[in-house]
Amino acid sequence: MNPTSITSRKIVTANSTIKITRELPAPGLILPRIGQQVKATDVVGRCDQPRHIILLDIASALGIDPGQTRPCLLHRPGANVQRNEPLAEYHRGLRRALRVFSPVDGRILAFRRGRMLIEPLPEVFEIEAGMSGEVVAMDVGRSVTIAAPGAKIEGVWSAGGLGFGAIKLAVSYPDTSPSFLPASVEWRNSVIVCGAQVSIEFAQNAVRLGARGLIMGSINADQIDSFSKLGIPIVITEGFGSLSMSNPVFDILRSCSDRTASLFTVKFGDRNIRRPSICIPDPSAFLVPGISEKLPSFSEGSRVRVINSARWGKVQSISSAPVTLETGISAPGANIELDDGTIEFIPFQNLEIIE
């Protein structure tokens, strides 16, 4: 390995083959065949997902002693029941009978001391392709991999699940922060490029106008909770604080205006998508030739960003051998002169080159 230059993980990749893997949470059925073309909205996998067992306090619901409940049961353990079907009833004199109803479709597992355990029927869980392309691989019953020529942009933070829609620009420059989104059908079913950052009021208005996703450069830490509750996918490309969207990211999004983008956000523990990503599957979309080469390799003096951090700096020197970190792990990396003047060794895995 050359001690003064090491290949970076690109945050913007254009004119290449992008791949995404969609995985079921439990063994099930993968629907398409290898070589089949799929659309973003196509269901590509289906499985039964077990649900939590429900405990019902029958005695308390009927207002009687636990020892009195067994004669009130209308179904015994092992019986299948439907949602809203009576499970027990108690007649108190001439008054109307008190009843307890099943909250779900399921099976009675047990009854003891006035309490009943119900196992709900599994919930049918489906996954969509999320991106148009060709099925190139699958793990039978578990996952499917889809590939397409296009562009991929990796972000640093996300929320809101999967989403896709036509790319629409709310700004003309990457360092602009729009304050108002005019009412228009243009935003319906769109993924809106918002420049540097937006207020929660702007984002809420975008949701009301039918947007299916938001892309912006940065977000303030105190906005995370509010943005996470919007109900649509959000991808942050740069970090936390007040950061402009980088030029390579903005250029590719602008060149792909009106094309369909898929937003893959990340949940804690997700094994397939290590970082949030924006995928734009279309071989003819790119009007910015060679944008992938704008982020070539680490070298002394390279401007870098610390992943999942609002810290920026430049490479002062590159370590010629792995360095043992406080965690006990040895990793190759570089000494970074951060913008606040401090110098810190940071593994390459935690760095990105910026323009």
TORSETI-678443 format. One record per atom (N, C-alpha, C): residue in one letter; x, y, z. Coordinates in steps of 0.2 Angstrom, whole numbers, plus 5000, padded with zeros to 4 digits. Layout:
% TORSETI-678443
aXYZ/...
END
This chain:
% TORSETI-678443
m500449945000/m500050005000/m500450065000/n500350114996/n500750174996/n500550215002/p501050235006/p500950265012/p500650335012/t500750365006/t500550435005/t499850445001/s499550384999/s498950394996/s498550324997/i497850334998/i497450274999/i496750294997/t496450244993/t495850254990/t495250274995/s494850324994/s494350344998/s493650304996/r493250295001/r492550275000/r492250344997/k492050334991/k491650394987/k491050404990/i490850474992/i490150484994/i489750504988/v490050514982/v489650524976/v489950474971/t489450434968/t489650384963/t489250394957/a489450414951/a489050424945/a489250374940/n488850364935/n488950324929/n489250264931/s488950224935/s489150164937/s488550114939/t488750054941/t488250004943/t488050014950/i487450024952/i487350034959/i486949964961/k487049944967/k486649884969/k486349894976/i485749874977/i485449874984/i485249804985/t485249784992/t484949724994/t484349734999/r483849694997/r483249705001/r483149635005/e483049635011/e483049575015/e482449575019/l482149515020/l481549505024/l481849495031/p481349515036/p481549505043/p481549435046/a481249395042/a481149315044/a481149275037/p481249215037/p481249175031/p480549175028/g480549185022/g479849195018/g479949175011/l479649215006/l479649204999/l479949254995/i480449244991/i480649294987/i480349284980/l480049344978/l479549334972/l479849334965/p480349384964/p480549384957/p481149334955/r481249324949/r481849284947/r482449324945/i483049284945/i483649324943/i483549334936/g483749394934/g483749424927/g483049464926/q482549464931/q481949494930/q482049564931/q481649614927/q481649684928/q481149694933/v481249744938/v480749764943/v480749834944/k480149864946/k480049934947/k480149944955/a480250004956/a480350024963/a479750004968/t479150004965/t478549994969/t478349914969/d478749874965/d478549804965/d478749764972/v478249724974/v478449684980/v478849624978/v479449624981/v479949574979/v480049514985/g479749524991/g479749474996/g479249485001/r479049425003/r478449425008/r478649365013/c478449385020/c478549335025/c478049345030/d477949295035/d477549295041/d477949325046/q477749375049/q478149405055/q477749395061/p478049355066/p477749345072/p477649405076/r477049405080/r476949465084/r476949445092/h476949495096/h477049485103/h476449455106/i476549405110/i475949375114/i475649425118/i474949425119/i474549465122/i474249435129/l474349475134/l474049445141/l473449485142/l472949455143/l472249485145/l472049465152/d471949515156/d471749505163/d470949495163/i470649435162/i469949425161/i469649445168/a469849425174/a469549435180/a469449505181/s469949545180/s469949625181/s469449655177/a469449625170/a468949655165/a468249645167/l468049585170/l467449565172/l467249585179/g467749615183/g467649635190/g467449585195/i467749525194/i467649465198/i468349435201/d468249395206/d468849365209/d469149315203/p469849305203/p470149255198/p469849185199/g469749165204/g469449095205/g468749085202/q468449145201/q467749135198/q467749135190/t468349145187/t468349165180/t468249105175/r468449045177/r468448985173/r467848975170/p467248965174/p466648955171/p466349005166/c466649065167/c466449125162/c466749115155/l467249075154/l467649065148/l467149035142/l467149065136/l466849045131/l467249005126/h467949005127/h468448965123/h468948945128/r469248885126/r469748855130/r470448865127/p470948845131/p471648855128/p471648805122/g471948825117/g472048795110/g471548815105/a471048855107/a470548875102/a470748935098/n470548935092/n470648995088/n470149045089/v470349105089/v469849155090/v469949215085/q469449255083/q469449305079/q469449375083/r469649425079/r469649495082/r468949515084/n468749535090/n468149555093/n467649505094/e467949445094/e467549385096/e467549375104/p466949365107/p466949365115/p467349305117/l467749315122/l468149265125/l467849245132/a467449285135/a467249275142/a466649315143/e466149295147/e465549335149/e465349315156/y465049365159/y464849365166/y464149395167/h463749355170/h463049385171/h462949405178/r462849465180/r462749485186/r461949505187/g461649455190/g460849465191/g460549475184/l460049525184/l459749545178/l460049595174/r460649615176/r460949665172/r461249635166/r461449675161/r461749655155/r462349615156/a462549565152/a463149525154/a463749565152/l464249555156/l464949585155/l465349545150/r465649565145/r466049525141/r466749555140/v467149505138/v467849525136/v467949495129/f468249545125/f468249525118/f469049515116/s469149475111/s469849465108/s470049525104/p470649555106/p470849615102/p471149595096/v471349525094/v471649505088/v471349445086/d471549425079/d471449355077/d472049315080/g471949255082/g472449225085/g472249155089/r472649135093/r472549065096/r472649075104/i472149045108/i472249045115/i472748995117/l473349025120/l473848985123/l473748955129/a473548995134/a473448965141/a472949015145/f472748985150/f472249025155/f472449005162/r472649055166/r472849035173/r472649095178/r472349085183/r472249135188/r471949195185/g471449185181/g471049245179/g471349275173/r471949255170/r472249285165/r472349235159/m472349265153/m472349225147/m472849255142/l473249205139/l473749225135/l473549205128/i473549255123/i473349245116/i473949255111/e474049215107/e474549215102/e474249245095/p474449305094/p474149335087/p474349295081/l473949295076/l474149265070/l474749315067/p475249275064/p475849315061/p475549375056/e475949425056/e475749485052/e476149475045/v475749475040/v476149475033/v476549535032/f477149525031/f477649575030/f477949575023/e477849635019/e478149635012/e478649685011/i479149675007/i479649725005/i479549744998/e479649804996/e479649824990/e480349834987/a480449834980/a481049834977/a481449904980/g481049954980/g481350014982/g481750054976/m481950014971/m482350044966/m482150004960/s482150034954/s482050004948/s482649974945/g482649914943/g483249884940/g483149804939/e483749774938/e483749704937/e483949664943/v483549604944/v483749564950/v484349524948/v484949534951/v485549504950/v485749444954/a485449444960/a485649394965/a485049384970/m485049324973/m484549314979/m484849264984/d484649274990/d484749214995/d484049194996/v483849124994/v483249104993/v482849105000/g482249135000/g481849145006/g482049205010/r482649235009/r482849295013/r482949355010/s483349365004/s483449425002/s483549424994/v483549484991/v483649494984/v484049554983/t484449554978/t484949604976/t484749634969/i484649694969/i484449734963/i484949774960/a485149774954/a485649824951/a485349864945/a485649924945/a485549964939/a486050014938/p486150034931/p486650084930/p486350154933/g486750194936/g486550254939/g487050294943/a486750324948/a487150364953/a486950344960/k487450354964/k487350344971/k487650394976/i487250424980/i487550474985/i487450444992/e487950444996/e487950425003/e487850475007/g487450475012/g487250525017/g487650505024/v487450555029/v487750535036/v487250525041/w486650545039/w486050535044/w485450535040/s484950495043/s484350485040/s483750465044/a483150475042/a482550455046/a482050435041/g481550395043/g480850395039/g480750335035/g481250285034/g481150225030/g481250235023/l480950195019/l481050195012/l480650245008/g480850285003/g480450324999/g480750334992/f480350354987/f480550364981/f480050414977/g480350454973/g479950504969/g480450544965/a480050594961/a480450634956/a480850684960/i481450694958/i481850744961/i481650814959/k481550854964/k481350924963/k481750974967/l482051024964/l482451074968/l482051134970/a482151144977/a481851204980/a482351254980/v482951244978/v483551304978/v483851294972/s484251354971/s484751354965/s485451344966/y485651344973/y486351344975/y486351294981/p486951264982/p487051214987/p487051244994/d487251314995/d487251345001/d486651385003/t486151374999/t485551415001/t485051375006/s484751405010/s484251375015/s483551405013/p483151375010/p482451405008/p482051415014/s481651465015/s481251475020/s480551465019/f480351455012/f479651455011/f479551405005/l479051365005/l478951314999/l478251334997/p478151364991/p477551384988/p477051324987/a476451334988/a475951284986/a475951274979/s476051204977/s476051184970/s475951114970/v475651084964/v475651014963/v476350984961/e476751034960/e477451014958/e477750964963/w477650984969/w477950944975/w477650874977/r477050864974/r476750804975/r477150744973/n477250694977/n477550634975/n478350644973/s478650694976/s479250714974/s479750704980/v480450704978/v480950704983/v481250774982/i481250814987/i481450884987/i482150894989/v482550924985/v483250944987/v483251014990/c483451024996/c483351085000/c483951125001/g484451104998/g485151144999/g485451135006/a485651185009/a485951175016/a485551145021/q485051185023/q484551155028/q483851195028/v483351165031/v482751195032/v482451195039/s481951235040/s481651235047/s481151175047/i480951155053/i480451105053/i479751125050/e479651195050/e478951215047/e479051205040/f479551215037/f479651205030/f479551135028/a479851085032/a479751015031/a479050995032/q478751025037/q478051005038/q477551025032/n477751085029/n477351105024/n477451065018/a478051035017/a478250995011/a477850925012/v477750905018/v477350845019/v476650855017/r476350915019/r475650935018/r475550935010/l476050955006/l476050964999/l476150904995/g476250844999/g476350784996/g477050754995/a477550784997/a478250764996/a478350694999/r478750654995/r478950594998/r479650585000/g479950635001/g480650635004/g480950705003/l481450715008/l481850775008/l482650755008/i483050795005/i483750795005/i484050865006/m484450865011/m484750925013/m485450915016/g485850965016/g486550965018/g486650945025/s486250985030/s486350975037/s485750985041/i485750965047/i485250975052/i485550995059/n485151035062/n485351055069/n485150995074/a485650975079/a485550925083/a484850925087/d484550985088/d483950995092/d483350985087/q483450975081/q482950965076/q482850885075/i483250845077/i483250775076/i482550745077/d482350755083/d481750725086/d481150745081/s481050805080/s480550835076/s480550805069/f481150805066/f481150785059/f481050705058/s481250675064/s481150595064/s480450585064/k479950625066/k479250615067/k478850635061/l479150665055/l478850685050/l478450635046/g478750575046/g478350525042/g478550515035/i479050545033/i479350535026/i480150535027/p480450495022/p481150495022/p481550555022/i482050565026/i482550625026/i483250595025/v483650625021/v484350605021/v484750675021/i485250665026/i485650725027/i486350705024/t486650745020/t487250725016/t487850755019/e487850805023/e488550825026/e488650815033/g488150835038/g488250825045/g487750875049/f487950885055/f487550925060/f487850995061/g487351035062/g487551105062/g487351145056/s487651195054/s487451235048/s488051225043/l487851175039/l488351155033/l488051155026/s488351185022/s488051185015/s488151115012/m487651095007/m487751035003/m488351044999/s488750994998/s489350994994/s489151004987/n489651034983/n489551044976/n489450974972/p489850924973/p489750864969/p489050834971/v488850834977/v488150804978/v487650854975/f487650914976/f487150964973/f487150954965/d487750954962/d487850944955/d487450884952/i487550824955/i487250764952/i486550774953/l486250794959/l485550804960/l485250854955/r485550904954/r485250954949/r485250924942/s485850884940/s485850854934/s485250804933/c485050774938/c484550724938/c483850754940/s483750814939/s483050844941/s482550814937/d481950794940/d481450764937/d481550684936/r482150654937/r482250584937/r481950554944/t481850494944/t481650464950/t482250444955/a482250464961/a482750444966/a482450404971/s482750354974/s482550314979/s483050334985/l482650344991/l483050354997/l482950295002/f483550275004/f483650215008/f483950245015/t483450245020/t483750265026/t483950215030/v484250225036/v484550175040/v484250175047/k484150105049/k483850095056/k484450065060/f484450075066/f484950045070/f484949975069/g485549945068/g485549865067/g485449845060/d485349885055/d485249865048/d485849835046/r485849775043/r486449745041/r486549755034/n486149775030/n486249785023/n486449855021/i486149905024/i486349975022/i486650005028/r487350015027/r487750035032/r487650115033/r487550145027/r487450215028/r486850235024/p486450295025/p485950315021/p486150325014/s485750315009/s485950325002/s485350354998/i485550384993/i485150414988/i485350374981/c484850334978/c485050304972/c484650324967/i484950344961/i484550364955/i484750324949/p484350274948/p484450224943/p484250244936/d484650274932/d484550294925/d485150304921/p485350264916/p485950274913/p486050334909/s485450374907/s485550434903/s485450494907/a485450494914/a485250544918/a485850594919/f486450574918/f487050614921/f487350664916/l487250724918/l487550784914/l488150814917/v488450774922/v489050804925/v489550744924/p489950744918/p490350684917/p490950684922/g491150624924/g491750624928/g491650644935/i491050654938/i490950674944/i491250634949/s491250564948/s491550514953/s492350534954/e492650554949/e493350574950/e493550634954/k493050664956/k493150724960/k493350714967/l493250644969/l493450624976/l493950564975/p494550574973/p495050524971/p495350484976/s495750514981/s496150474986/s496350524991/f496550484997/f496850525002/f497550545001/s497750605002/s498450625002/s498550685006/e499150695008/e499350755012/e499050815009/g498650855014/g498350915012/g497650905009/s497350845009/s496750835007/s496250855012/r495650895009/r495150915014/r494750855015/v494550845022/v494150785024/v493650805028/r493150765029/r492550765034/r492550705038/v492450715045/v492450655049/v491650635049/i491650565047/i490950535046/i490550545052/n489850555052/n489450565057/n489650615062/s489950675060/s490150725064/s490150785060/a490150845063/a490150905060/a490850935060/r491350895061/r492050915061/r492350905054/w492750955052/w493150955046/w493850975047/g494250955042/g494950975043/g495350955036/k496050945037/k496450925031/k496950875034/v497150825029/v497650775031/v498350805032/q498550805038/q499250825039/q499750775037/s499650715039/s500150655037/s499750595038/i499950545034/i499650475033/i500050425037/s499750385041/s500150335045/s500450285040/s501050265041/s501350215037/s501150145039/a500850135045/a500650075048/a500050085052/p499650025054/p499050035058/p499150065065/v498750095068/v498850125074/v498350095079/t498550075085/t498050045090/t497650095093/l496950095093/l496550145096/l496350125103/e496050175106/e495850155113/e495450095114/t495050075109/t494650015109/t495049955109/g495649965107/g496049905106/g496149875099/i495749905095/i495749895088/i496349925084/s496649895080/s497149925075/s496849945069/a497050005067/a496750025060/a497150075057/p497250075050/p497550125046/p497250195046/g497550245046/g497250315046/g497750365045/a497550425047/a497950485046/a497850535051/n498350575052/n498350635057/n497950695054/i497450715057/i497050765054/i497050825058/e497250885054/e497250945057/e496550975056/l496150975062/l495450995062/l495451075061/d494851095060/d494751165059/d494851205065/d494751175071/d494851205077/d495551215079/g496051185075/g496751185076/g497051125079/t496651085082/t496851025085/t497050965080/i497550925082/i497750875077/i497550805081/e497150765077/e496950695079/e497050645074/f497250585077/f497250525072/f496550495071/i496350485065/i495650465063/i495750405058/p495450355059/p495450295054/p495150315048/f495450285042/f495150305036/f494450285035/q494250235039/q493550215039/q493050265041/n493350315045/n492950365048/n493050435044/l493350435038/l493450495035/l493150495028/e493050545025/e492850555018/e493150615015/i493350615009/i493650665006/i493150715003/i493250775004/i492750825001/i493050864996/e492650904992/e492950944987/e493351004990/
END
